[in-house]
Amino acid sequence: MNLVVVGDSLLDRDVHGNVQRLSPDAPVPVLDQRESVVRPGGAALAAAMAASDGLRVTLVTALGADGAGRELRGELERAGVEVVDFELRGATPEKIRFFAGEHQLMRLDRGSGVATPGGAGASARAAVGWADAVLVSDYGRGVAVDPGLRAAVGELTDRIPVVWDPHPRGARPVPGVTVATPNEAEVAHLGPGGGDELCERAEALLALWRARALCATRGAGGALLVGGGAAPLALPAPPVVGGDSCGAGDRFASRLAGALGQGMAVPDAALEAVAISSLFVAAGGARRGLGDARPAAEAAPGRDGVRIAQDVRAAGGTVVATGGCFDLLHTGHVNTLAAARRLGDCLIVCLNSDASVRRLKGPARPLVAEADRAAVLTALACVDAVVVFEEDTPEQVLRALRPHVWVKGGDYDGVRLPEADVLTEWGGRALVLPYVDGHSTTRLIEEAATSV
């Protein structure tokens, strides 16, 4: 499935360091820089995250010829995104965030480049025409108002899914888009007025834009879907403790467009996008989610996990591994995985195959096939690779990975782990992380069965 992302690209740069003193010139903290990390931003972030879902992604955008533009192009190439670009007038937009530990001190915006009016050439318009689904990610910098691109997208609305992620300073969606995805604040800002409830404002904006559906995102409140001739649908978000919401809107829109392009109905695709974006926030947001934007289909095989472990070990880092069935991924899983990742420099998940799960859990399990379980796990920012194994316990794959740390959830507390003996072969150790009470796949299945 070929997803084409159309929109304005930015370069996000995170500067990390330590603060131990105040400046003698003014009562402000002095940040001793430790590292600077760059990643795609704006439409480029949406494209990179869609590529991490295993989609073929083409980004139609305007890139600068300056240093920041070259860095951004390099990050997109590393993410597996094909770029079709046209001229950007001015410097490449950058968002620079300064962090002391996990505390953000300030953000510096620089670069006021905008797409050249009418600059999208035949190659950009042709790229849109080959799409199986289109996501317009508008950041108000001119790409979405290009008349050639608007015409190309408008011609597709009756044939393929088109998702339009708007911006307060951007363009109105072309009529007939499948779903528009403003957030709650944007609904209030962009709507025609009238009505006190979000549902009324969303329906008024839907009519103004002449979209087929509108999905208003609400952060921790999930989303509200209106349109399509059906009653408004509230889409709850899984509970998230902590995390980072940076990039959550792009994660939502990119997953929604991908799911629609793969044939899902709008309500189902929107519900999946809410769940995936919530997991994305819980795992640390964009700052944690693009350390390695490999497609999920390429990240799951065992060789990738082994290679990552070898590279981390060779660089003097700590390899962390964990394992399980991960059937019906829930908050307890996500919290344990995120905590495990913080113990080292990579996290490899050893995943029981379908046959292995049946032997362990019974003939009715798993509820989710191994390819889908691996894809969801790989989409988590805290997971570097997934290795599927056929045995009941992962001794063989552990010998291939040779992790420094093997992590299990706290429901194993007080029980000798069956993997403990094999870990001693290379000096690895087993750790048990605290169990999140009340979160159990078996319990979720039992509760679902009794509610039918």
Phi and psi in degrees as a GROMACS rama.xvg file:
@    title "Ramachandran Plot"
@    xaxis  label "Phi"
@    yaxis  label "Psi"
@TYPE xy
-103.284  113.366  ASN-2
-99.4812  128.964  LEU-3
-106.506  123.43  VAL-4
-102.945  126.516  VAL-5
-116.184  125.017  VAL-6
164.905  -173.808  GLY-7
-89.2358  130.467  ASP-8
-105.407  144.937  SER-9
-131.286  165.038  LEU-10
-109.587  122.391  LEU-11
-97.2892  132.746  ASP-12
-129.565  124.407  ARG-13
-107.585  122.529  ASP-14
-104.632  117.205  VAL-15
-108.016  142.828  HIS-16
-168.412  -165.035  GLY-17
-122.92  145.025  ASN-18
-117.353  119.109  VAL-19
-131.055  1.69107  GLN-20
-157.018  165.311  ARG-21
-103.022  152.69  LEU-22
-69.314  139.178  SER-23
-70.8558  -16.1043  PRO-24
-83.4639  -27.1257  ASP-25
-162.008  156.225  ALA-26
-76.8213  63.4897  PRO-27
-127.048  150.95  VAL-28
-70.6718  147.308  PRO-29
-100.07  119.94  VAL-30
-94.7233  115.266  LEU-31
-86.1217  106.948  ASP-32
-66.0686  131.826  GLN-33
-102.813  -42.2603  ARG-34
-158.638  160.565  GLU-35
-128.899  125.185  SER-36
-118.18  131.206  VAL-37
-110.816  154.446  VAL-38
-157.479  160.622  ARG-39
-65.0409  149.291  PRO-40
-133.275  166.527  GLY-41
64.9588  -138.046  GLY-42
-61.0077  -30.5851  ALA-43
-65.1355  -35.4211  ALA-44
-66.1213  -45.6666  LEU-45
-58.6872  -41.4331  ALA-46
-65.451  -43.6626  ALA-47
-63.8357  -38.9789  ALA-48
-70.7253  -35.9538  MET-49
-64.2277  -38.8395  ALA-50
-64.0978  -34.8804  ALA-51
-67.8966  -16.6628  SER-52
-82.9791  -0.11295  ASP-53
91.3733  10.8726  GLY-54
-86.9363  152.853  LEU-55
-81.4793  122.018  ARG-56
-124.717  130.581  VAL-57
-116.484  129.957  THR-58
-107.746  120.943  LEU-59
-101.624  114.332  VAL-60
-155.856  179.394  THR-61
-116.116  117.06  ALA-62
-111.64  144.562  LEU-63
-82.2512  161.415  GLY-64
-95.8856  11.534  ALA-65
-89.0243  -176.418  ASP-66
-61.0256  -42.3908  GLY-67
-63.9595  -38.2311  ALA-68
-63.9788  -39.248  GLY-69
-67.9924  -38.5792  ARG-70
-61.748  -42.849  GLU-71
-64.4705  -42.7221  LEU-72
-61.7738  -40.7345  ARG-73
-62.6473  -40.0867  GLY-74
-65.2211  -38.2044  GLU-75
-67.7353  -39.8778  LEU-76
-62.708  -40.9624  GLU-77
-64.8991  -31.4495  ARG-78
-79.4044  -6.79261  ALA-79
83.6764  23.225  GLY-80
-98.343  127.674  VAL-81
-80.9165  133.304  GLU-82
-113.204  128.66  VAL-83
-118.243  111.721  VAL-84
-124.956  164.593  ASP-85
-136.535  -178.658  PHE-86
-67.4862  135.079  GLU-87
-104.348  126.798  LEU-88
-88.7243  117.324  ARG-89
99.8674  -174.461  GLY-90
-78.7242  148.845  ALA-91
-60.0728  127.884  THR-92
-64.2199  135.472  PRO-93
-129.401  143.801  GLU-94
-118.254  115.692  LYS-95
-112.21  118.351  ILE-96
-108.087  135.85  ARG-97
-109.383  126.866  PHE-98
-123.822  136.148  PHE-99
-110.532  105.84  ALA-100
64.1842  -127.068  GLY-101
-96.6407  2.36311  GLU-102
-93.8201  122.407  HIS-103
-82.0591  124.033  GLN-104
-83.8916  -45.1466  LEU-105
-167.847  168.81  MET-106
-127.135  134.494  ARG-107
-113.117  123.762  LEU-108
-103.551  133.427  ASP-109
-147.344  159.381  ARG-110
87.4715  111.104  GLY-111
-110.759  26.5537  SER-112
-62.8399  143.341  GLY-113
-132.552  155.049  VAL-114
-64.8642  140.653  ALA-115
-63.2375  123.573  THR-116
-55.0597  126.804  PRO-117
68.8078  18.0628  GLY-118
-83.0457  -14.3722  GLY-119
-67.3056  118.778  ALA-120
-88.7007  -169.204  GLY-121
-63.7291  -35.1308  ALA-122
-66.3286  -38.3205  SER-123
-66.188  -44.3744  ALA-124
-66.8449  -36.4735  ARG-125
-66.7738  -37.8026  ALA-126
-60.0955  -40.9077  ALA-127
-62.955  -38.9057  VAL-128
-66.1093  -22.032  GLY-129
-90.4917  4.24761  TRP-130
-74.2222  149.217  ALA-131
-92.7412  -20.6093  ASP-132
-158.905  152.095  ALA-133
-127.309  137.21  VAL-134
-119.343  120.44  LEU-135
-97.1356  114.25  VAL-136
-108.947  94.3505  SER-137
-92.7656  120.136  ASP-138
-113.334  19.9054  TYR-139
72.5195  24.3024  GLY-140
-117.702  23.6986  ARG-141
105.025  -21.4141  GLY-142
-65.3532  -43.0578  VAL-143
-73.2687  -11.3714  ALA-144
-98.4313  -1.71962  VAL-145
-60.629  123.579  ASP-146
-63.1319  -36.6732  PRO-147
-65.3389  -42.2014  GLY-148
-69.1333  -40.3615  LEU-149
-61.522  -40.6524  ARG-150
-65.3172  -41.6128  ALA-151
-64.4709  -42.3558  ALA-152
-68.3255  -41.9258  VAL-153
-60.2394  -31.872  GLY-154
-70.2586  -14.6497  GLU-155
-99.4604  -10.6311  LEU-156
-62.9219  -24.7099  THR-157
-89.0129  -5.01181  ASP-158
-115.92  -36.2394  ARG-159
-136.665  163.412  ILE-160
-66.0717  133.917  PRO-161
-127.828  118.996  VAL-162
-106.638  133.731  VAL-163
-121.155  113.852  TRP-164
-98.958  105.154  ASP-165
-85.0155  173.702  PRO-166
-138.731  144.403  HIS-167
-56.8959  -30.6137  PRO-168
-98.2547  8.24315  ARG-169
-96.0222  -162.091  GLY-170
-92.8127  154.473  ALA-171
-70.0519  139.554  ARG-172
-57.9883  150.075  PRO-173
-66.5541  147.689  VAL-174
-60.3606  143.49  PRO-175
90.8414  6.70898  GLY-176
-62.2415  151.167  VAL-177
-65.058  -50.2758  THR-178
-144.831  132.838  VAL-179
-101.42  143.584  ALA-180
-126.934  59.5414  THR-181
-72.3232  155.748  PRO-182
-85.3207  176.458  ASN-183
-60.43  -40.6168  GLU-184
-66.577  -37.1944  ALA-185
-68.7525  -32.7833  GLU-186
-60.833  -43.4594  VAL-187
-66.8738  -37.8056  ALA-188
-76.5776  -40.1393  HIS-189
-92.4395  -17.4528  LEU-190
-70.4032  165.573  GLY-191
-78.2657  -0.988721  PRO-192
90.5538  166.017  GLY-193
89.9926  136.576  GLY-194
89.2427  135.119  GLY-195
-96.3298  -22.7569  ASP-196
-91.3907  148.574  GLU-197
-57.3139  -39.6873  LEU-198
-60.4529  -44.5756  CYS-199
-65.1511  -43.2932  GLU-200
-65.328  -39.5905  ARG-201
-66.1297  -40.4821  ALA-202
-67.5376  -35.5247  GLU-203
-66.4939  -40.6296  ALA-204
-69.0739  -36.7368  LEU-205
-57.635  -45.4592  LEU-206
-66.5961  -40.7635  ALA-207
-61.6778  -42.7227  LEU-208
-82.9303  -14.2391  TRP-209
57.3736  39.7316  ARG-210
-86.4964  161.212  ALA-211
-77.8753  -34.3774  ARG-212
-150.606  157.866  ALA-213
-135.351  129.786  LEU-214
-117.635  106.408  CYS-215
-88.1754  116.762  ALA-216
-83.0289  146.357  THR-217
-133.025  25.8531  ARG-218
61.9012  -127.389  GLY-219
-63.2008  -17.4594  ALA-220
-82.3965  2.04246  GLY-221
84.3128  -126.968  GLY-222
-155.818  161.795  ALA-223
-123.341  123.304  LEU-224
-106.595  124.653  LEU-225
-126.915  154.661  VAL-226
107.134  -176.209  GLY-227
73.5118  14.0589  GLY-228
76.4817  7.10874  GLY-229
-111.798  166.254  ALA-230
-65.9735  151.03  ALA-231
-54.279  140.641  PRO-232
-120.418  119.859  LEU-233
-86.2603  128.874  ALA-234
-113.318  101.802  LEU-235
-71.8842  149.332  PRO-236
-99.1336  142.982  ALA-237
-60.0515  147.691  PRO-238
-64.2871  138.254  PRO-239
-126.393  127.664  VAL-240
-103.725  120.16  VAL-241
71.4172  -137.863  GLY-242
83.1643  -170.472  GLY-243
-143.41  123.39  ASP-244
-84.1906  -0.0802524  SER-245
-59.126  121.162  CYS-246
87.9649  2.4151  GLY-247
-63.6234  -38.4557  ALA-248
-63.9722  -40.4439  GLY-249
-67.4775  -37.6409  ASP-250
-63.2308  -41.7787  ARG-251
-62.0928  -51.3949  PHE-252
-65.4802  -40.2415  ALA-253
-66.8328  -39.9105  SER-254
-71.4649  -37.631  ARG-255
-60.6441  -48.0244  LEU-256
-62.964  -41.9333  ALA-257
-63.9734  -42.899  GLY-258
-65.7959  -41.0228  ALA-259
-64.0388  -41.1474  LEU-260
-64.556  -25.0298  GLY-261
-89.3933  7.24559  GLN-262
100.411  4.65974  GLY-263
-74.2677  148.958  MET-264
-70.0904  155.752  ALA-265
-56.5301  -48.9544  VAL-266
-60.9004  -41.4048  PRO-267
-66.2735  -42.3334  ASP-268
-64.8052  -40.0048  ALA-269
-66.6855  -39.6969  ALA-270
-64.8071  -41.1049  LEU-271
-64.2512  -40.3862  GLU-272
-64.0801  -37.1203  ALA-273
-62.8394  -45.4265  VAL-274
-64.6069  -44.896  ALA-275
-66.4046  -41.501  ILE-276
-68.3306  -31.519  SER-277
-66.508  -42.5816  SER-278
-62.826  -37.945  LEU-279
-60.8687  -45.0387  PHE-280
-63.1552  -46.5789  VAL-281
-59.8044  -33.5589  ALA-282
-84.4482  0.0525613  ALA-283
118.387  3.21548  GLY-284
68.5143  -160.184  GLY-285
-63.0348  -28.6517  ALA-286
-66.3446  -25.6371  ARG-287
-105.898  -16.2853  ARG-288
-90.1575  -7.41988  GLY-289
-126.807  27.826  LEU-290
-63.3762  -32.3871  GLY-291
-149.97  96.1002  ASP-292
-88.2557  54.0874  ALA-293
-74.1711  146.6  ARG-294
-59.8677  143.446  PRO-295
-58.8986  -37.9453  ALA-296
-63.8133  -25.0449  ALA-297
-93.4223  -18.9051  GLU-298
-85.5582  -20.8209  ALA-299
-73.8714  -38.02  ALA-300
-58.45  151.621  PRO-301
-60.9636  -33.3518  GLY-302
-60.5648  -36.345  ARG-303
-64.3626  -44.557  ASP-304
-62.0614  -42.4606  GLY-305
-63.6403  -42.5175  VAL-306
-65.0282  -41.6687  ARG-307
-61.559  -45.2475  ILE-308
-60.8305  -41.9821  ALA-309
-62.7777  -43.4226  GLN-310
-65.051  -43.151  ASP-311
-64.813  -42.4773  VAL-312
-64.1663  -41.2506  ARG-313
-64.6605  -29.3796  ALA-314
-85.6041  3.55793  ALA-315
85.8124  11.9099  GLY-316
-87.9277  179.086  GLY-317
-107.005  124.775  THR-318
-94.3405  124.721  VAL-319
-114.248  137.554  VAL-320
-133.548  152.831  ALA-321
-145.238  170.724  THR-322
-153.448  167.286  GLY-323
157.738  -176.436  GLY-324
-84.7985  -38.6474  CYS-325
52.1278  45.4931  PHE-326
-87.6985  124.674  ASP-327
59.4807  77.0485  LEU-328
-59.2248  130.349  LEU-329
-131.125  -179.491  HIS-330
-59.7987  -38.0373  THR-331
-59.5786  -42.2266  GLY-332
-59.7995  -49.3667  HIS-333
-62.2211  -43.4598  VAL-334
-62.8161  -41.7245  ASN-335
-65.9429  -42.7416  THR-336
-64.2768  -43.1207  LEU-337
-63.9658  -40.3686  ALA-338
-66.862  -38.9949  ALA-339
-62.8105  -40.7361  ALA-340
-62.2023  -31.869  ARG-341
-72.766  -9.12032  ARG-342
-81.9053  -11.3568  LEU-343
-158.616  -154.51  GLY-344
-108.444  -6.13685  ASP-345
-158.957  156.245  CYS-346
-129.039  119.461  LEU-347
-107.942  126.161  ILE-348
-98.2538  123.412  VAL-349
-93.5656  113.333  CYS-350
-107.706  125.802  LEU-351
-62.3164  132.784  ASN-352
-67.7221  170.034  SER-353
-58.5537  -44.2611  ASP-354
-63.5699  -40.0621  ALA-355
-64.0585  -42.0355  SER-356
-63.38  -41.4989  VAL-357
-60.1009  -41.0736  ARG-358
-65.9875  -36.1894  ARG-359
-83.0957  -37.7712  LEU-360
-110.403  -13.6536  LYS-361
111.477  166.545  GLY-362
-66.3825  -19.4098  PRO-363
-82.003  -4.93739  ALA-364
-116.403  154.853  ARG-365
-81.9928  160.493  PRO-366
-80.082  -25.9008  LEU-367
-118.647  129.428  VAL-368
-66.0678  155.388  ALA-369
-60.1076  -35.9845  GLU-370
-64.1402  -39.7968  ALA-371
-72.7608  -38.9645  ASP-372
-62.601  -41.0501  ARG-373
-65.6954  -39.4443  ALA-374
-64.8435  -42.3605  ALA-375
-66.4818  -43.3334  VAL-376
-62.3675  -42.9407  LEU-377
-65.7163  -27.615  THR-378
-70.7184  -17.3996  ALA-379
-71.1698  136.447  LEU-380
-62.8845  -28.8916  ALA-381
-82.725  -7.39068  CYS-382
-102.943  123.867  VAL-383
-89.6584  -28.7398  ASP-384
-165.191  158.553  ALA-385
-123.583  132.401  VAL-386
-120.357  119.248  VAL-387
-87.6139  132.495  VAL-388
-126.449  151.607  PHE-389
-94.0685  -21.1513  GLU-390
-75.2585  171.722  GLU-391
-74.6632  -31.817  ASP-392
-129.154  151.274  THR-393
-91.4698  36.188  PRO-394
-57.6987  -42.8406  GLU-395
-65.4197  -44.5303  GLN-396
-69.7247  -30.4911  VAL-397
-65.1229  -38.2269  LEU-398
-64.0078  -31.4182  ARG-399
-74.8397  -37.912  ALA-400
-81.8276  -36.8677  LEU-401
50.4306  57.4883  ARG-402
-70.556  150.561  PRO-403
-72.93  -34.3816  HIS-404
-131.884  131.134  VAL-405
-113.149  123.124  TRP-406
-112.478  135.528  VAL-407
-130.428  158.655  LYS-408
-71.1551  163.115  GLY-409
-68.0064  -8.72334  GLY-410
-68.7037  -9.42998  ASP-411
-93.3478  1.21315  TYR-412
-58.7052  131.487  ASP-413
85.4719  -3.41644  GLY-414
-111.024  132.807  VAL-415
-68.5354  125.195  ARG-416
-72.2764  135.218  LEU-417
-63.7807  -19.3719  PRO-418
-86.9715  -4.64356  GLU-419
-60.2837  -40.6388  ALA-420
-65.2787  -42.113  ASP-421
-68.5592  -29.1119  VAL-422
-64.6847  -31.0829  LEU-423
-66.7869  -16.7774  THR-424
-62.8732  -29.5382  GLU-425
-125.755  13.9847  TRP-426
83.3151  17.8255  GLY-427
-75.6045  164.313  GLY-428
-133.251  153.437  ARG-429
-103.503  138.375  ALA-430
-127.728  146.214  LEU-431
-112.041  125.309  VAL-432
-94.9023  152.349  LEU-433
-56.7375  139.058  PRO-434
-85.8778  135.709  TYR-435
-83.7259  108.947  VAL-436
-61.6894  137.338  ASP-437
92.3859  -3.74719  GLY-438
-111.257  107.862  HIS-439
-146.191  132.843  SER-440
-61.9213  -44.8168  THR-441
-60.3094  -42.0548  THR-442
-64.5327  -40.3855  ARG-443
-60.9605  -41.3755  LEU-444
-65.8305  -43.8447  ILE-445
-61.8788  -41.9278  GLU-446
-66.9171  -37.897  GLU-447
-65.668  -38.8681  ALA-448
-67.3355  -38.8421  ALA-449
-74.8128  -18.3904  THR-450
-88.5118  -9.38405  SER-451
